[in-house]
Amino acid sequence: MADRFCLDPDKIRPSRHQTLAHQYESWGDVRADLIRRTGLERQETRIAHPRHMFFFNLKGVARRGEDFVDGRRVSFSARRPGSIIYIPAESEWTGWDEGDAIASYLLVSIAREFAEQTFEGSASYRSAQMPPWIGFRDNTIEMALQRIAAELRYPDPISVTMVESQVTQLFVQMVRLNQTGHQVAKGGLSTFDLKRVLGMIEASSDGRPTLTQLAEELGISRFHFSRAFKQSTGMTPHAFIAQRRLEQSADLLRSTNLSATQIALECGFASSSHFTTAFKRGFGTNPIEFRRKCRI
């Protein structure tokens, strides 16, 4: 199939770097670009295109920067491996970031027509209602992007079928997230209080705070805290902590040579078997296979 979309990483994300490796494959309505850079310093971002864009951070941490979507400044938070950015067709993402000297990311670009055809006749999807989303985490979307990256590295005549099925999963999950967790209900925790409890959750991996400890930190009852936390994040405290454990374990599988048992203990799982079961439920594969796919 002819490639209908060309991408120059030095134009969409210009930066100072010593080396640049750029690998890509195109499957008609879908294209995947894998970009690796070393000696990275400040990286600019200028993206505005009639295609939907998914950015998936594979390696390196962007620790500081600024982000603007359609001219409006949005809050910046550190983007670690596994972080995802979604920019819908016709939206513009600009800004800059600085972080690790070695970095790589996957860019998946999808023709708007593909998404429209995927949800043809469905009232649950409207492309105009799919907002940009900068720096989020989601297991389902991450695994779909990992599988697309695998097809990019080792394409074959039926890669197009696999890639299109994964892109369909991307959009289905985005619709669901947009309808649920991405909508923050009123009556939740204040920004200050939410940062306090998130800081407690992030402070240690092997000793996550209990619901009682989190509620006592804010001076409210467990019931009030649970309800307000869910209204602020779209998740119960238990589900949120479990999600963070899985995300941290995925980060360790990517970036270290620790055994699955060591990672289970580091992330606060009761046992290696509990870790394997929870990880497979969250990511659709076991920890060893996940590490292998990340290092292909």
N, C-alpha and C positions, 0 to 999 in steps of 0.2 A: 504494500500500500504506500502511496506517496505521502511524504511527510509534509503536512500542511501548516506546521507551526515550528518556527525556529527560535532557539533560545541561546543567547550569549550571556554566560554568567558574569562576565566582566562589565556588562551593561546593566543588568537588572540588580546586581549586587557588587558594584566596584569596590575594590579594596587593595591595600598593599599586601603582596604575598610573594613568597619566593618560588613556589611551585603551584601549579594548577592542574588537576586531573579532571577531565570531563568525559563521562560516558553516558550514552543515551540510547533509547530505543523508542520507536513510534509504532503504534498500532491503530492507525486511522484516527479515531476520535480521542485517543488517549496517548499521551507521551510521558515518559519517565526520564528524568535527568538526575544523574548522580554526580555531585560536585565535591571534590576534596581539595583542601587548601592547606599549605603549611606556611609558617612565618606570618600568619594572619595578624593584622592590627585592626584598625578601625574599618568596619564594613558598612557601606551605605546600602540602602534599599530603595529601589524605585520600580514599582510594579503596578501596571495598569493594563489590563488585557481583557478581551471579550471571552476568555476561557476561565473556567473555575480552576483555582490553584490550591493544592495541598503542599505545604512545606513540612518535612519531617526531619527533625534534628537527630542525626545519627551519632555524632561525636563532637565533643567540645562544648563548653558552657559560655553563653553570652551573659555576662554579669551585669552590664550596665548599658544604657542606651535610651532611645526615645522612639516611640511608634506613633504614626499618624495614619488614620484610616479615613479616606475621603475628606482630607483636610482637617479632621478633628483629632486632637491629641487623645490617646488612650494610655492607660497606666502601663508601665513597663515593669515586668518581673523577670528575674533570671530564668533563662531558657536552658534547660539541661537536656541530655540525650533522652529521647522519647517525647519531647515537647512537639506539639503540632500547631500549625497555623493554617487556617482556612480563609482564603480570599475569594469571594464569589465573583462571577463574571461581571465586568464593568466597574468593579470597585477599584480603588487605588490604595496601595499600601506604600508609605514612605517612612524613612527614619534612618537610624544608625544603631550599631551596637559594637561593643568591644568585649573581648574575653580571651579564651584560650588561643594559643598560637597555632594549634592544629585543630581543624574542624572539617566536618563533612555533613552534607544534608542531601535529602532526596526531594526533588520537586516533581509532583505529578500534576499535569495539566490536562483538563478534560473539556472537550467541546460542549458548549451550552446545550446543543441539540441532543447530546447523549443523555443528559439529565432529564430533559423534557420528555424524551421518548421513554425513559425508564419509568417515569411516574405518570405517563399519559393516562388520563381518565381518573387519576387519584386526586381527591379533594385535599388530601393531607399535605401535598407538596405544592409550593409556589416558589419559583426561583427568586422572585423579588423579596420574599419573606425570609430568605436564608441569610442571616447577617454574618459579617466577618467575625472571626474568632481568633485571637492572638494568644498563643502560648498555653494551650490546654492539654490535658492528658486523657486518653480513653483507650482501654485495652482492645476493644473491637476494631477501632480505627487503626491503632498501631499495628495489629497483626495483619490487617488488610494491606497496609503500606509495606510491611516487611515482605509479604508475599509478592507484591509488585516489584520490589527491589530484587528479589530472587529471580523473577522472570527477566528483569533487565540484565542481570549478571549472566544468566544462562538461558537465553531465548531459544525457542524451538518453534516449529510450524504451528503448534496449538497454543502458544503463549497468549495470543489475542483473546482466546476464550477464557483463560484463567484471569487475565488482567481485567477484562470487562466485568467478570463476575465480582472481582474484588472492588472495582469502582462502584458497582451497584451497592455493595455492602457499605462503602463509604457514605454514599448519599442517604441510604436508609437509616444508618446510625446518626448522621447529622440531623435528619428530620426528627428523629426521636429525642435527641439531646435538645434540640431547639424547642420541642414541645414540653419538655420536662425540666431537666436540670439546668438548662441555660436561662430559664425564666426564674428570677429571684422573687419570691413572694414578700409581701409587706409584713411587718411585725417581727422580723428576725433580729439578730444581734446587731448592735452598732458596729461600725467599721473598726473602732478601737478595740471593742471586746472580742470581735471575731479574730483580729490579729493576735490578741493575747492568747486565746485558746489554740489557735493554729500554731503559734510559737511553742506552746507546751507540747503539742502533738509532735512537732518536728524536732524538738530538742533532743530526744533520745529514741533510739530504734528498738532497744531490747526491753525497755520498761515504759511502754505507752501509758499515759495517765488514764486513770479510771474515770467513768462518767461522774462519779461523786467528786473526785478531785477537780475536774473541769468546772463543774457547777459551783463548787466552793470557791474557786478562783474568782468567779464573778459575783458570788454572794447571792445566788438564786437557787431554787429547788432543782432537783434532777429532772422533774417533769417539765418545768418551764425551760430549762436549758435545752433539753432534747428537742422540744417543739421549735424553739427559736433557732437552734442550730440547723435543723432541717429546712426551715423557712429561708435561712441565709445561704445555704449551700446546695439545697435540693437532695441532701443525703442525711441519713441518721448519723450520729457520732460513731456508732459501731461500724457502719458501712464505710464511712469516710476513713476511719483508721485502718480498716482492712484493705481499702483501696490504696492507701499510702504505703502499707507494708508491701503490697504487690509491686507498686511502682519502684520502691526502693530496691526490692529484690531484683527486678528487671535491670535497674541501673548497675547493680553489682555484677550481674551475669554478663552484661556488656563490657564492663570496664575492668574487671578483676579476674583472677584465676582461682578465687575461693571456690571450694567445693559446695555442692548444693546443701550439704549438712551445715557447713559453716555459715552460709548465707541464711539458712532457715533460722539459726540461732541469733545471728546478727540482726535480723529483722523482726524477731519476737514471735516466731511461730513455735507452737508447742513441740513439734517434732519434724523431722525431714519428710515423713509421709504426709503430715498435715500440710506442709509447705507445697509438696508436689501436687496434692489434690486441689488446694486452693489456687495454685498457679495455673494448672490445666483448666480449671473452671473459668478463670479470668482471662487467660490468653489463648485458650484452645490448643495448647501444646504443653509438653512437660518442660521443666527448666533446662535440661540438657539439650533438647532439640532447639529450644529458643536460643540458647547460647551459640549453637552451631550455625543457625541461620544468620545471626547477627555478625558472625565472623567469616562468612563466605566471601 
